[in-house]
Amino acid sequence: GISKDGVTLWTHEFVNPDGAFEAGISHTTARRVDGTWLCAAGVYPGGTSDPDGVLYCFTDAGDTLWYKRFITPAYDGFNAMCQTPDGGACLAGLSNLGNNQFYVVRVAADGDSLWAKSLGSAQSESAYSISLTADNGFLVSGYKVQSGNQYDMQVMRLNEDGDLLWQRSHGSPWSDNAGFACELSDG
C-alpha cells in the first residue's frame, strides 16, 4: 500500500498455491466499498504453459481473504477488470482454444462466477480493458489481428448478462494494436 504522499505503507507478496502468477494489464486491482481489494490476473498451474484466470480478494493490509481460479481447457487469463454495483466485478482478457477470443467473466461479491463468455471471431483477439456502462452493461476493448497480421482496435458492447450487442474494429492501414475505451456521458 502507498500513502497519498507516495510513501510505502506495506508490501505483501502474492503466494499462489497453484503456480506462477501473471499480472494483468489495465485496472486489474480495485478497492471495493467495504475496504477490501480485488486483483485479477492469471496463474500458470504447476509451471505449465496454459494459464488460468484468477481473482484475489485481500484486506487493506494485503492479507488474502479468498482466491478464485477459473479453470477452463483453454489458455486464458485476465488483463482488465471493472467493479459492478453489487460489489462484484467483471473480468476481461483472452481465451485461446486455437485462436484468441475476448474472454469475459462476471463474478458476484464473493468471487463466484455468474457467467463466462468467449466472444469474437476465429481471428486472434484479446481484451485489454473493460468498463461498466450507464445501463450496467460493459464496454470491452482490445485488439483484433486482421489478415496480413495487422492489429486493429476491437470494441465490443455487452449487456449486463454478457450478451454481445455489437462489435467493431477500428484501425488504419497500419497496426494500431490494443485499444482502451470508455463510455462518454452521452452514451
N, CA and C atoms as an extended XYZ file, in Angstrom:
561
Properties=species:S:1:pos:R:3:atomname:S:1:resname:S:1:resid:I:1 pbc="F F F"
N         0.820       -1.165        0.000 N   GLY     1
C         0.000        0.000        0.000 CA  GLY     1
C         0.876        1.245        0.000 C   GLY     1
N         0.403        2.303       -0.611 N   ILE     2
C         1.147        3.562       -0.718 CA  ILE     2
C         0.258        4.693       -0.221 C   ILE     2
N         0.829        5.596        0.572 N   SER     3
C         0.083        6.742        1.085 CA  SER     3
C        -0.162        7.753       -0.024 C   SER     3
N        -1.000        8.766        0.255 N   LYS     4
C        -1.274        9.800       -0.745 CA  LYS     4
C        -0.031       10.604       -1.085 C   LYS     4
N         1.003       10.517       -0.238 N   ASP     5
C         2.266       11.199       -0.493 CA  ASP     5
C         3.287       10.312       -1.182 C   ASP     5
N         2.887        9.088       -1.513 N   GLY     6
C         3.781        8.175       -2.207 CA  GLY     6
C         4.677        7.347       -1.309 C   GLY     6
N         4.423        7.378        0.000 N   VAL     7
C         5.221        6.620        0.949 CA  VAL     7
C         4.681        5.184        1.034 C   VAL     7
N         5.582        4.209        0.980 N   THR     8
C         5.172        2.811        1.099 CA  THR     8
C         4.691        2.538        2.514 C   THR     8
N         3.452        2.080        2.632 N   LEU     9
C         2.873        1.748        3.922 CA  LEU     9
C         3.082        0.278        4.259 C   LEU     9
N         2.962       -0.581        3.266 N   TRP    10
C         3.161       -2.019        3.442 CA  TRP    10
C         3.412       -2.662        2.095 C   TRP    10
N         4.034       -3.811        2.107 N   THR    11
C         4.172       -4.633        0.917 CA  THR    11
C         3.752       -6.048        1.291 C   THR    11
N         3.223       -6.739        0.337 N   HIS    12
C         2.777       -8.112        0.580 CA  HIS    12
C         3.001       -8.910       -0.688 C   HIS    12
N         3.673      -10.012       -0.584 N   GLU    13
C         3.952      -10.851       -1.732 CA  GLU    13
C         2.813      -11.844       -1.932 C   GLU    13
N         2.314      -11.904       -3.189 N   PHE    14
C         1.310      -12.912       -3.528 CA  PHE    14
C         2.006      -14.267       -3.613 C   PHE    14
N         1.512      -15.226       -2.883 N   VAL    15
C         1.991      -16.594       -2.994 CA  VAL    15
C         0.816      -17.415       -3.505 C   VAL    15
N         0.928      -17.847       -4.742 N   ASN    16
C        -0.173      -18.572       -5.342 CA  ASN    16
C         0.054      -20.063       -5.195 C   ASN    16
N        -0.888      -20.782       -4.590 N   PRO    17
C        -0.703      -22.220       -4.384 CA  PRO    17
C        -0.748      -23.031       -5.673 C   PRO    17
N        -1.256      -22.427       -6.751 N   ASP    18
C        -1.446      -23.171       -7.991 CA  ASP    18
C        -0.336      -22.991       -9.012 C   ASP    18
N         0.602      -22.068       -8.800 N   GLY    19
C         1.670      -21.881       -9.771 CA  GLY    19
C         2.112      -20.443       -9.868 C   GLY    19
N         2.819      -20.133      -10.952 N   ALA    20
C         3.400      -18.798      -11.163 CA  ALA    20
C         2.314      -17.785      -11.503 C   ALA    20
N         2.397      -16.620      -10.894 N   PHE    21
C         1.431      -15.529      -11.049 CA  PHE    21
C         1.784      -14.710      -12.283 C   PHE    21
N         0.767      -14.275      -13.041 N   GLU    22
C         0.959      -13.388      -14.177 CA  GLU    22
C         0.018      -12.199      -14.024 C   GLU    22
N         0.583      -11.019      -13.868 N   ALA    23
C        -0.215       -9.812      -13.650 CA  ALA    23
C        -0.978       -9.431      -14.908 C   ALA    23
N        -2.081       -8.712      -14.712 N   GLY    24
C        -2.891       -8.212      -15.816 CA  GLY    24
C        -2.312       -6.932      -16.400 C   GLY    24
N        -3.122       -6.211      -17.186 N   ILE    25
C        -2.631       -5.050      -17.919 CA  ILE    25
C        -3.280       -3.743      -17.467 C   ILE    25
N        -4.601       -3.682      -17.359 N   SER    26
C        -5.308       -2.417      -17.196 CA  SER    26
C        -6.332       -2.488      -16.071 C   SER    26
N        -6.148       -1.698      -15.054 N   HIS    27
C        -7.124       -1.635      -13.965 CA  HIS    27
C        -7.469       -3.014      -13.423 C   HIS    27
N        -6.477       -3.806      -13.110 N   THR    28
C        -6.730       -5.153      -12.615 CA  THR    28
C        -6.809       -5.210      -11.099 C   THR    28
N        -6.572       -4.100      -10.438 N   THR    29
C        -6.697       -4.037       -8.988 CA  THR    29
C        -7.612       -2.870       -8.643 C   THR    29
N        -8.567       -3.109       -7.740 N   ALA    30
C        -9.508       -2.054       -7.370 CA  ALA    30
C        -9.952       -2.228       -5.926 C   ALA    30
N       -10.134       -1.097       -5.245 N   ARG    31
C       -10.631       -1.118       -3.874 CA  ARG    31
C       -12.154       -1.085       -3.893 C   ARG    31
N       -12.752       -1.955       -3.090 N   ARG    32
C       -14.208       -2.023       -3.009 CA  ARG    32
C       -14.721       -1.113       -1.901 C   ARG    32
N       -16.023       -0.871       -1.886 N   VAL    33
C       -16.663       -0.001       -0.911 CA  VAL    33
C       -16.394       -0.461        0.519 C   VAL    33
N       -16.318       -1.792        0.724 N   ASP    34
C       -16.096       -2.320        2.071 CA  ASP    34
C       -14.627       -2.248        2.519 C   ASP    34
N       -13.746       -1.681        1.690 N   GLY    35
C       -12.336       -1.527        2.026 CA  GLY    35
C       -11.450       -2.669        1.572 C   GLY    35
N       -12.049       -3.775        1.120 N   THR    36
C       -11.244       -4.876        0.598 CA  THR    36
C       -10.822       -4.553       -0.836 C   THR    36
N        -9.894       -5.335       -1.336 N   TRP    37
C        -9.368       -5.130       -2.685 CA  TRP    37
C        -9.599       -6.370       -3.532 C   TRP    37
N        -9.808       -6.155       -4.831 N   LEU    38
C        -9.848       -7.240       -5.801 CA  LEU    38
C        -8.655       -7.101       -6.729 C   LEU    38
N        -8.095       -8.232       -7.134 N   CYS    39
C        -6.982       -8.247       -8.079 CA  CYS    39
C        -7.182       -9.408       -9.042 C   CYS    39
N        -7.285       -9.105      -10.338 N   ALA    40
C        -7.479      -10.119      -11.366 CA  ALA    40
C        -6.181      -10.315      -12.136 C   ALA    40
N        -5.915      -11.563      -12.540 N   ALA    41
C        -4.680      -11.860      -13.252 CA  ALA    41
C        -4.761      -13.251      -13.868 C   ALA    41
N        -3.615      -13.892      -13.983 N   GLY    42
C        -3.528      -15.254      -14.480 CA  GLY    42
C        -2.554      -16.041      -13.630 C   GLY    42
N        -2.633      -17.349      -13.724 N   VAL    43
C        -1.708      -18.221      -12.998 CA  VAL    43
C        -1.336      -19.383      -13.923 C   VAL    43
N        -0.054      -19.721      -13.920 N   TYR    44
C         0.434      -20.881      -14.658 CA  TYR    44
C         0.483      -22.066      -13.711 C   TYR    44
N        -0.524      -22.932      -13.738 N   PRO    45
C        -0.572      -24.035      -12.772 CA  PRO    45
C         0.573      -25.021      -12.965 C   PRO    45
N         1.280      -25.256      -11.889 N   GLY    46
C         2.357      -26.244      -11.915 CA  GLY    46
C         3.438      -25.945      -12.933 C   GLY    46
N         3.583      -24.682      -13.347 N   GLY    47
C         4.602      -24.310      -14.311 CA  GLY    47
C         4.256      -24.653      -15.752 C   GLY    47
N         2.991      -24.990      -16.040 N   THR    48
C         2.600      -25.306      -17.415 CA  THR    48
C         2.556      -24.040      -18.255 C   THR    48
N         2.358      -24.214      -19.546 N   SER    49
C         2.276      -23.056      -20.436 CA  SER    49
C         0.832      -22.638      -20.697 C   SER    49
N        -0.132      -23.230      -19.997 N   ASP    50
C        -1.548      -22.899      -20.176 CA  ASP    50
C        -2.112      -22.250      -18.916 C   ASP    50
N        -2.114      -20.920      -18.857 N   PRO    51
C        -2.592      -20.260      -17.641 CA  PRO    51
C        -4.109      -20.311      -17.500 C   PRO    51
N        -4.570      -20.087      -16.277 N   ASP    52
C        -5.980      -19.917      -15.952 CA  ASP    52
C        -6.154      -18.520      -15.372 C   ASP    52
N        -7.344      -17.942      -15.544 N   GLY    53
C        -7.658      -16.669      -14.919 CA  GLY    53
C        -7.848      -16.845      -13.420 C   GLY    53
N        -7.444      -15.834      -12.640 N   VAL    54
C        -7.592      -15.881      -11.190 CA  VAL    54
C        -8.117      -14.543      -10.683 C   VAL    54
N        -8.743      -14.591       -9.509 N   LEU    55
C        -9.224      -13.390       -8.839 CA  LEU    55
C        -8.921      -13.521       -7.355 C   LEU    55
N        -8.254      -12.522       -6.800 N   TYR    56
C        -7.944      -12.459       -5.372 CA  TYR    56
C        -8.817      -11.404       -4.713 C   TYR    56
N        -9.160      -11.629       -3.459 N   CYS    57
C        -9.733      -10.594       -2.609 CA  CYS    57
C        -8.824      -10.509       -1.392 C   CYS    57
N        -8.355       -9.298       -1.076 N   PHE    58
C        -7.475       -9.153        0.070 CA  PHE    58
C        -7.833       -7.917        0.884 C   PHE    58
N        -7.349       -7.899        2.117 N   THR    59
C        -7.630       -6.796        3.029 CA  THR    59
C        -6.831       -5.568        2.642 C   THR    59
N        -7.118       -4.444        3.313 N   ASP    60
C        -6.353       -3.231        3.034 CA  ASP    60
C        -4.898       -3.342        3.498 C   ASP    60
N        -4.566       -4.396        4.244 N   ALA    61
C        -3.184       -4.664        4.651 CA  ALA    61
C        -2.521       -5.706        3.743 C   ALA    61
N        -3.247       -6.183        2.730 N   GLY    62
C        -2.679       -7.118        1.774 CA  GLY    62
C        -2.823       -8.578        2.123 C   GLY    62
N        -3.571       -8.907        3.176 N   ASP    63
C        -3.785      -10.310        3.537 CA  ASP    63
C        -4.900      -10.905        2.675 C   ASP    63
N        -4.672      -12.092        2.136 N   THR    64
C        -5.640      -12.735        1.250 CA  THR    64
C        -6.860      -13.215        2.032 C   THR    64
N        -8.056      -12.770        1.593 N   LEU    65
C        -9.319      -13.228        2.172 CA  LEU    65
C        -9.833      -14.453        1.427 C   LEU    65
N        -9.788      -14.398        0.093 N   TRP    66
C       -10.159      -15.538       -0.727 CA  TRP    66
C        -9.501      -15.434       -2.092 C   TRP    66
N        -9.526      -16.557       -2.791 N   TYR    67
C        -8.869      -16.682       -4.082 CA  TYR    67
C        -9.722      -17.599       -4.954 C   TYR    67
N        -9.979      -17.180       -6.183 N   LYS    68
C       -10.761      -17.992       -7.123 CA  LYS    68
C        -9.929      -18.226       -8.383 C   LYS    68
N        -9.922      -19.469       -8.829 N   ARG    69
C        -9.239      -19.828      -10.079 CA  ARG    69
C       -10.299      -20.309      -11.055 C   ARG    69
N       -10.299      -19.750      -12.255 N   PHE    70
C       -11.283      -20.069      -13.279 CA  PHE    70
C       -10.646      -21.059      -14.258 C   PHE    70
N       -10.913      -22.334      -14.032 N   ILE    71
C       -10.262      -23.400      -14.785 CA  ILE    71
C       -11.072      -23.713      -16.035 C   ILE    71
N       -10.409      -23.619      -17.171 N   THR    72
C       -11.001      -23.998      -18.458 CA  THR    72
C        -9.966      -24.836      -19.211 C   THR    72
N       -10.361      -25.504      -20.283 N   PRO    73
C        -9.378      -26.256      -21.064 CA  PRO    73
C        -8.513      -25.349      -21.943 C   PRO    73
N        -8.798      -24.056      -21.948 N   ALA    74
C        -8.092      -23.115      -22.821 CA  ALA    74
C        -6.936      -22.435      -22.096 C   ALA    74
N        -6.095      -21.798      -22.884 N   TYR    75
C        -5.073      -20.884      -22.399 CA  TYR    75
C        -5.809      -19.576      -22.151 C   TYR    75
N        -5.948      -19.148      -20.883 N   ASP    76
C        -6.697      -17.921      -20.643 CA  ASP    76
C        -6.159      -17.172      -19.427 C   ASP    76
N        -6.544      -15.920      -19.346 N   GLY    77
C        -6.165      -15.076      -18.230 CA  GLY    77
C        -6.859      -13.735      -18.343 C   GLY    77
N        -6.740      -12.928      -17.299 N   PHE    78
C        -7.422      -11.641      -17.253 CA  PHE    78
C        -6.420      -10.495      -17.381 C   PHE    78
N        -6.768       -9.540      -18.224 N   ASN    79
C        -5.955       -8.345      -18.430 CA  ASN    79
C        -6.586       -7.105      -17.836 C   ASN    79
N        -7.887       -7.158      -17.514 N   ALA    80
C        -8.612       -5.971      -17.069 CA  ALA    80
C        -9.776       -6.357      -16.171 C   ALA    80
N       -10.267       -5.367      -15.419 N   MET    81
C       -11.378       -5.607      -14.501 CA  MET    81
C       -12.124       -4.297      -14.265 C   MET    81
N       -13.434       -4.402      -14.045 N   CYS    82
C       -14.205       -3.261      -13.547 CA  CYS    82
C       -15.135       -3.776      -12.454 C   CYS    82
N       -15.413       -2.929      -11.487 N   GLN    83
C       -16.331       -3.298      -10.416 CA  GLN    83
C       -17.770       -3.107      -10.873 C   GLN    83
N       -18.671       -3.827      -10.226 N   THR    84
C       -20.090       -3.727      -10.526 CA  THR    84
C       -20.823       -3.220       -9.282 C   THR    84
N       -22.023       -2.649       -9.441 N   PRO    85
C       -22.730       -2.039       -8.306 CA  PRO    85
C       -23.033       -2.992       -7.145 C   PRO    85
N       -23.090       -4.303       -7.401 N   ASP    86
C       -23.415       -5.258       -6.346 CA  ASP    86
C       -22.197       -5.720       -5.548 C   ASP    86
N       -21.036       -5.094       -5.758 N   GLY    87
C       -19.819       -5.480       -5.044 CA  GLY    87
C       -19.000       -6.516       -5.765 C   GLY    87
N       -19.500       -7.011       -6.876 N   GLY    88
C       -18.766       -7.967       -7.688 CA  GLY    88
C       -17.885       -7.263       -8.701 C   GLY    88
N       -17.578       -7.963       -9.775 N   ALA    89
C       -16.708       -7.401      -10.803 CA  ALA    89
C       -16.948       -8.112      -12.127 C   ALA    89
N       -16.426       -7.527      -13.178 N   CYS    90
C       -16.404       -8.156      -14.482 CA  CYS    90
C       -14.952       -8.161      -14.940 C   CYS    90
N       -14.463       -9.326      -15.325 N   LEU    91
C       -13.069       -9.539      -15.678 CA  LEU    91
C       -12.974       -9.782      -17.176 C   LEU    91
N       -11.926       -9.273      -17.814 N   ALA    92
C       -11.773       -9.437      -19.260 CA  ALA    92
C       -10.332       -9.779      -19.602 C   ALA    92
N       -10.179      -10.574      -20.636 N   GLY    93
C        -8.853      -10.962      -21.098 CA  GLY    93
C        -8.968      -11.757      -22.378 C   GLY    93
N        -8.322      -12.935      -22.391 N   LEU    94
C        -8.350      -13.756      -23.580 CA  LEU    94
C        -8.543      -15.222      -23.222 C   LEU    94
N        -9.110      -15.942      -24.168 N   SER    95
C        -9.243      -17.391      -24.075 CA  SER    95
C        -8.759      -17.945      -25.399 C   SER    95
N        -7.907      -18.957      -25.351 N   ASN    96
C        -7.327      -19.485      -26.574 CA  ASN    96
C        -7.529      -20.987      -26.661 C   ASN    96
N        -8.411      -21.383      -27.552 N   LEU    97
C        -8.587      -22.796      -27.903 CA  LEU    97
C        -8.198      -22.976      -29.369 C   LEU    97
N        -7.099      -22.357      -29.768 N   GLY    98
C        -6.630      -22.383      -31.151 CA  GLY    98
C        -6.438      -20.979      -31.683 C   GLY    98
N        -7.383      -20.112      -31.402 N   ASN    99
C        -7.290      -18.688      -31.723 CA  ASN    99
C        -7.810      -17.891      -30.535 C   ASN    99
N        -7.132      -16.786      -30.218 N   ASN   100
C        -7.572      -15.950      -29.102 CA  ASN   100
C        -8.935      -15.349      -29.381 C   ASN   100
N        -9.748      -15.297      -28.318 N   GLN   101
C       -11.010      -14.565      -28.329 CA  GLN   101
C       -11.091      -13.748      -27.055 C   GLN   101
N       -11.938      -12.710      -27.064 N   PHE   102
C       -12.209      -11.978      -25.827 CA  PHE   102
C       -12.814      -12.969      -24.835 C   PHE   102
N       -12.362      -12.902      -23.593 N   TYR   103
C       -12.873      -13.772      -22.524 CA  TYR   103
C       -13.357      -12.850      -21.420 C   TYR   103
N       -14.651      -12.934      -21.080 N   VAL   104
C       -15.262      -12.050      -20.099 CA  VAL   104
C       -15.981      -12.904      -19.060 C   VAL   104
N       -15.698      -12.643      -17.780 N   VAL   105
C       -16.313      -13.390      -16.679 CA  VAL   105
C       -16.907      -12.398      -15.697 C   VAL   105
N       -18.168      -12.571      -15.359 N   ARG   106
C       -18.865      -11.736      -14.379 CA  ARG   106
C       -18.923      -12.512      -13.076 C   ARG   106
N       -18.478      -11.876      -11.980 N   VAL   107
C       -18.464      -12.541      -10.677 CA  VAL   107
C       -19.301      -11.772       -9.664 C   VAL   107
N       -19.839      -12.515       -8.695 N   ALA   108
C       -20.568      -11.931       -7.570 CA  ALA   108
C       -19.559      -11.370       -6.569 C   ALA   108
N       -20.061      -10.747       -5.512 N   ALA   109
C       -19.197      -10.137       -4.495 CA  ALA   109
C       -18.276      -11.146       -3.821 C   ALA   109
N       -18.678      -12.416       -3.769 N   ASP   110
C       -17.837      -13.453       -3.154 CA  ASP   110
C       -16.902      -14.123       -4.156 C   ASP   110
N       -16.879      -13.634       -5.408 N   GLY   111
C       -15.988      -14.169       -6.421 CA  GLY   111
C       -16.538      -15.332       -7.216 C   GLY   111
N       -17.736      -15.815       -6.854 N   ASP   112
C       -18.332      -16.914       -7.611 CA  ASP   112
C       -18.764      -16.426       -8.991 C   ASP   112
N       -18.536      -17.242       -9.998 N   SER   113
C       -18.857      -16.884      -11.374 CA  SER   113
C       -20.366      -16.846      -11.588 C   SER   113
N       -20.850      -15.758      -12.189 N   LEU   114
C       -22.252      -15.631      -12.573 CA  LEU   114
C       -22.439      -16.045      -14.027 C   LEU   114
N       -21.463      -15.698      -14.875 N   TRP   115
C       -21.425      -16.141      -16.261 CA  TRP   115
C       -20.022      -15.925      -16.826 C   TRP   115
N       -19.722      -16.672      -17.871 N   ALA   116
C       -18.444      -16.553      -18.575 CA  ALA   116
C       -18.717      -16.644      -20.071 C   ALA   116
N       -18.062      -15.785      -20.846 N   LYS   117
C       -18.283      -15.754      -22.289 CA  LYS   117
C       -16.952      -15.660      -23.024 C   LYS   117
N       -16.835      -16.434      -24.095 N   SER   118
C       -15.763      -16.254      -25.074 CA  SER   118
C       -16.420      -15.602      -26.268 C   SER   118
N       -15.928      -14.444      -26.660 N   LEU   119
C       -16.585      -13.633      -27.684 CA  LEU   119
C       -15.616      -13.265      -28.792 C   LEU   119
N       -16.142      -13.122      -29.979 N   GLY   120
C       -15.339      -12.678      -31.104 CA  GLY   120
C       -15.345      -13.694      -32.225 C   GLY   120
N       -14.413      -13.523      -33.117 N   SER   121
C       -14.342      -14.369      -34.310 CA  SER   121
C       -13.191      -15.361      -34.171 C   SER   121
N       -12.904      -16.037      -35.255 N   ALA   122
C       -11.809      -17.012      -35.258 CA  ALA   122
C       -10.451      -16.329      -35.419 C   ALA   122
N       -10.446      -15.007      -35.590 N   GLN   123
C        -9.180      -14.283      -35.689 CA  GLN   123
C        -8.650      -14.011      -34.285 C   GLN   123
N        -7.381      -13.788      -34.175 N   SER   124
C        -6.742      -13.569      -32.874 CA  SER   124
C        -7.202      -12.249      -32.260 C   SER   124
N        -7.765      -12.333      -31.031 N   GLU   125
C        -8.281      -11.161      -30.326 CA  GLU   125
C        -7.945      -11.273      -28.843 C   GLU   125
N        -7.763      -10.132      -28.195 N   SER   126
C        -7.529      -10.117      -26.755 CA  SER   126
C        -8.075       -8.826      -26.172 C   SER   126
N        -8.801       -8.928      -25.064 N   ALA   127
C        -9.362       -7.752      -24.384 CA  ALA   127
C        -8.322       -7.166      -23.431 C   ALA   127
N        -8.171       -5.859      -23.466 N   TYR   128
C        -7.226       -5.147      -22.602 CA  TYR   128
C        -7.903       -4.200      -21.627 C   TYR   128
N        -9.176       -3.880      -21.852 N   SER   129
C        -9.877       -3.013      -20.908 CA  SER   129
C       -11.358       -3.360      -20.890 C   SER   129
N       -11.992       -3.062      -19.751 N   ILE   130
C       -13.437       -3.254      -19.613 CA  ILE   130
C       -13.953       -2.160      -18.690 C   ILE   130
N       -15.101       -1.628      -19.023 N   SER   131
C       -15.710       -0.607      -18.161 CA  SER   131
C       -17.216       -0.830      -18.108 C   SER   131
N       -17.794       -0.398      -17.008 N   LEU   132
C       -19.232       -0.500      -16.789 CA  LEU   132
C       -19.919        0.640      -17.529 C   LEU   132
N       -21.043        0.339      -18.176 N   THR   133
C       -21.813        1.372      -18.865 CA  THR   133
C       -22.968        1.830      -17.980 C   THR   133
N       -23.618        2.911      -18.351 N   ALA   134
C       -24.686        3.500      -17.544 CA  ALA   134
C       -25.845        2.528      -17.306 C   ALA   134
N       -26.078        1.613      -18.231 N   ASP   135
C       -27.184        0.650      -18.082 CA  ASP   135
C       -26.714       -0.684      -17.488 C   ASP   135
N       -25.555       -0.676      -16.823 N   ASN   136
C       -24.949       -1.855      -16.176 CA  ASN   136
C       -24.479       -2.916      -17.155 C   ASN   136
N       -24.298       -2.529      -18.409 N   GLY   137
C       -23.645       -3.396      -19.393 CA  GLY   137
C       -22.144       -3.137      -19.344 C   GLY   137
N       -21.444       -3.578      -20.389 N   PHE   138
C       -19.991       -3.469      -20.387 CA  PHE   138
C       -19.470       -3.054      -21.757 C   PHE   138
N       -18.431       -2.247      -21.745 N   LEU   139
C       -17.700       -1.866      -22.940 CA  LEU   139
C       -16.327       -2.514      -22.816 C   LEU   139
N       -16.014       -3.402      -23.740 N   VAL   140
C       -14.769       -4.170      -23.698 CA  VAL   140
C       -13.953       -3.798      -24.928 C   VAL   140
N       -12.658       -3.566      -24.729 N   SER   141
C       -11.824       -3.216      -25.875 CA  SER   141
C       -10.464       -3.875      -25.777 C   SER   141
N        -9.824       -3.971      -26.923 N   GLY   142
C        -8.508       -4.590      -27.017 CA  GLY   142
C        -8.058       -4.578      -28.459 C   GLY   142
N        -7.568       -5.727      -28.929 N   TYR   143
C        -7.119       -5.771      -30.315 CA  TYR   143
C        -7.685       -6.977      -31.045 C   TYR   143
N        -7.626       -6.879      -32.369 N   LYS   144
C        -8.005       -7.973      -33.264 CA  LYS   144
C        -6.963       -8.008      -34.374 C   LYS   144
N        -6.408       -9.175      -34.636 N   VAL   145
C        -5.441       -9.315      -35.713 CA  VAL   145
C        -6.212       -9.553      -37.013 C   VAL   145
N        -6.024       -8.642      -37.953 N   GLN   146
C        -6.672       -8.747      -39.256 CA  GLN   146
C        -5.783       -9.559      -40.199 C   GLN   146
N        -6.265       -9.817      -41.392 N   SER   147
C        -5.443      -10.528      -42.378 CA  SER   147
C        -4.169       -9.724      -42.628 C   SER   147
N        -3.073      -10.409      -42.853 N   GLY   148
C        -1.789       -9.740      -43.040 CA  GLY   148
C        -1.122       -9.368      -41.724 C   GLY   148
N        -1.614       -9.917      -40.618 N   ASN   149
C        -1.076       -9.647      -39.273 CA  ASN   149
C        -1.149       -8.180      -38.872 C   ASN   149
N        -2.132       -7.459      -39.358 N   GLN   150
C        -2.357       -6.068      -38.976 CA  GLN   150
C        -3.224       -6.048      -37.729 C   GLN   150
N        -2.810       -5.317      -36.700 N   TYR   151
C        -3.552       -5.206      -35.447 CA  TYR   151
C        -4.457       -3.989      -35.500 C   TYR   151
N        -5.734       -4.184      -35.226 N   ASP   152
C        -6.700       -3.090      -35.137 CA  ASP   152
C        -7.343       -3.098      -33.758 C   ASP   152
N        -7.840       -1.931      -33.346 N   MET   153
C        -8.593       -1.833      -32.098 CA  MET   153
C        -9.916       -2.566      -32.284 C   MET   153
N       -10.282       -3.366      -31.294 N   GLN   154
C       -11.559       -4.095      -31.319 CA  GLN   154
C       -12.377       -3.633      -30.120 C   GLN   154
N       -13.633       -3.255      -30.345 N   VAL   155
C       -14.523       -2.804      -29.277 CA  VAL   155
C       -15.793       -3.637      -29.324 C   VAL   155
N       -16.226       -4.110      -28.141 N   MET   156
C       -17.472       -4.865      -28.023 CA  MET   156
C       -18.343       -4.231      -26.957 C   MET   156
N       -19.634       -4.217      -27.206 N   ARG   157
C       -20.611       -3.722      -26.241 CA  ARG   157
C       -21.453       -4.911      -25.814 C   ARG   157
N       -21.488       -5.163      -24.479 N   LEU   158
C       -22.241       -6.285      -23.915 CA  LEU   158
C       -23.356       -5.760      -23.022 C   LEU   158
N       -24.444       -6.515      -22.915 N   ASN   159
C       -25.457       -6.159      -21.933 CA  ASN   159
C       -25.037       -6.720      -20.572 C   ASN   159
N       -25.846       -6.538      -19.544 N   GLU   160
C       -25.467       -6.963      -18.197 CA  GLU   160
C       -25.363       -8.477      -18.039 C   GLU   160
N       -25.928       -9.237      -18.971 N   ASP   161
C       -25.821      -10.698      -18.949 CA  ASP   161
C       -24.665      -11.212      -19.801 C   ASP   161
N       -23.875      -10.283      -20.367 N   GLY   162
C       -22.731      -10.672      -21.178 CA  GLY   162
C       -23.052      -11.000      -22.619 C   GLY   162
N       -24.286      -10.721      -23.028 N   ASP   163
C       -24.665      -10.967      -24.422 CA  ASP   163
C       -24.102       -9.857      -25.300 C   ASP   163
N       -23.543      -10.225      -26.434 N   LEU   164
C       -22.944       -9.285      -27.371 CA  LEU   164
C       -24.025       -8.457      -28.052 C   LEU   164
N       -23.947       -7.133      -27.899 N   LEU   165
C       -24.883       -6.222      -28.568 CA  LEU   165
C       -24.310       -5.770      -29.903 C   LEU   165
N       -23.019       -5.473      -29.930 N   TRP   166
C       -22.334       -5.136      -31.178 CA  TRP   166
C       -20.826       -5.228      -30.974 C   TRP   166
N       -20.105       -5.309      -32.090 N   GLN   167
C       -18.647       -5.269      -32.061 CA  GLN   167
C       -18.154       -4.546      -33.306 C   GLN   167
N       -17.066       -3.829      -33.162 N   ARG   168
C       -16.492       -3.073      -34.270 CA  ARG   168
C       -14.968       -3.125      -34.178 C   ARG   168
N       -14.341       -3.143      -35.350 N   SER   169
C       -12.893       -2.987      -35.449 CA  SER   169
C       -12.613       -1.586      -35.969 C   SER   169
N       -11.599       -0.952      -35.419 N   HIS   170
C       -11.211        0.392      -35.837 CA  HIS   170
C        -9.711        0.401      -36.078 C   HIS   170
N        -9.312        0.930      -37.219 N   GLY   171
C        -7.881        0.984      -37.475 CA  GLY   171
C        -7.555        1.660      -38.781 C   GLY   171
N        -6.286        1.837      -38.953 N   SER   172
C        -5.741        2.441      -40.163 CA  SER   172
C        -5.104        1.329      -41.005 C   SER   172
N        -4.463        1.673      -42.095 N   PRO   173
C        -3.764        0.637      -42.867 CA  PRO   173
C        -2.557        0.042      -42.122 C   PRO   173
N        -2.191        0.617      -40.996 N   TRP   174
C        -1.050        0.149      -40.210 CA  TRP   174
C        -1.543       -0.565      -38.957 C   TRP   174
N        -0.642       -1.167      -38.226 N   SER   175
C        -1.016       -1.818      -36.968 CA  SER   175
C        -1.334       -0.764      -35.920 C   SER   175
N        -2.525       -0.865      -35.340 N   ASP   176
C        -2.975        0.095      -34.334 CA  ASP   176
C        -3.017       -0.525      -32.941 C   ASP   176
N        -2.821       -1.836      -32.879 N   ASN   177
C        -2.709       -2.604      -31.644 CA  ASN   177
C        -3.865       -2.387      -30.687 C   ASN   177
N        -3.574       -2.471      -29.394 N   ALA   178
C        -4.629       -2.502      -28.376 CA  ALA   178
C        -5.354       -1.180      -28.260 C   ALA   178
N        -6.615       -1.253      -27.872 N   GLY   179
C        -7.402       -0.064      -27.648 CA  GLY   179
C        -7.994       -0.073      -26.263 C   GLY   179
N        -8.117        1.096      -25.682 N   PHE   180
C        -8.752        1.273      -24.385 CA  PHE   180
C        -9.925        2.213      -24.602 C   PHE   180
N       -11.112        1.805      -24.168 N   ALA   181
C       -12.313        2.579      -24.423 CA  ALA   181
C       -13.114        2.775      -23.150 C   ALA   181
N       -13.874        3.868      -23.118 N   CYS   182
C       -14.801        4.099      -22.008 CA  CYS   182
C       -16.030        4.792      -22.592 C   CYS   182
N       -17.148        4.642      -21.885 N   GLU   183
C       -18.388        5.274      -22.324 CA  GLU   183
C       -18.380        6.740      -21.927 C   GLU   183
N       -18.773        7.610      -22.854 N   LEU   184
C       -18.900        9.030      -22.554 CA  LEU   184
C       -20.255        9.312      -21.908 C   LEU   184
N       -20.424       10.474      -21.337 N   SER   185
C       -21.649       10.795      -20.615 CA  SER   185
C       -22.894       10.763      -21.500 C   SER   185
N       -22.725       10.967      -22.802 N   ASP   186
C       -23.883       10.928      -23.710 CA  ASP   186
C       -24.132        9.529      -24.280 C   ASP   186
N       -23.432        8.534      -23.742 N   GLY   187
C       -23.616        7.159      -24.182 CA  GLY   187
C       -22.699        6.746      -25.297 C   GLY   187
